[in-house]
Amino acid sequence: MKLKISLAFFVLYILSLLFTVPATLVTRIIPENTGIEIGHVTGTVWNAKLSEVNYQNQFQLKTLTWDFDWSALLALQLKADVKFNNGRNQLNGTGSAIYSASGLAVDDLKVNMQATELLPYLALPVPVTPSGKFTLVIEHASQGAPYCNELDGYLVWQGANVETPMGNIDLASPNVDLSCKEGGVVASLKQQSEQLTTNAEVKLSEGGRYQLKGDIKGTDQLDPTILQALSWIGPKTKTGATLLSFKGRL
């Protein structure tokens, strides 16, 4: 009887240790050469909050939290519900990260950010100022070779407008459908405004190779300088649209 009681206390002790493992244990094992720096860490490995997450001084998150979903264990999965944000009206998002025998997956991911927040990450040949809001939604995505096994999502740019030295471009609300084909990422763009109409498809395949095909057509409401510049991109169709055909490597 005493042995059973001792074993019970021992099991409870081990479980209490597991449930209270500090989140700092995870952050300490991040290799130094990854370029990831983390400020303040609170909570356990099952429920944690990270402040001031910095990646190579290029990308920052003010707050990142995760909560372990114990019910996922019934499906032999490790699942955490993740939230992150950079403050009011700035980059923020929610979603679920899943790990199973088939690899990594993401469910119900939603990310919002202002268009101006992209400027530090863009190396553009001419100065431009975008406005509007990006919303990325990933219903489901799973790891595959070279990039994905499944991908079901979309990207919307609401109130899209771009200021350039040649004039302003009103893009209305472009929509990009995201999917996976033969392991590669496929992005199908549809955009229509009073100034411009665009239909294009971009395929990203193994080795960072990409191929873009489609067409773009401006109207008489578009700045004449920009309208003329469209003719430099490629040949025109009978309808006046400019053909888009590019390929290269990222």
Secondary structure, DSSP 4 states (H G I P E B T S, - for coil): -HHHHHHHHHHHHHHHHHHT-BTHHHHHTS-GGG-EEE--EEEBSSEEEEEEEEETTTEEEEEEEEEE-GGGGGGT-EEEEEEEESSTTSSEEEEEEEEETTEEEEEEEEEEEEGGGGGGG---SS--EEEEEEEEEEEEEEE-SSSEEEEEEEEEEEEEEEEETTEEEEEE--EEEEEEETTEEEEEEEEE-SSEEEEEEEEEEGGGEEEEEEEEEE-TTS-HHHHHHHTTTS-B-TTSPEEEEEEEE-
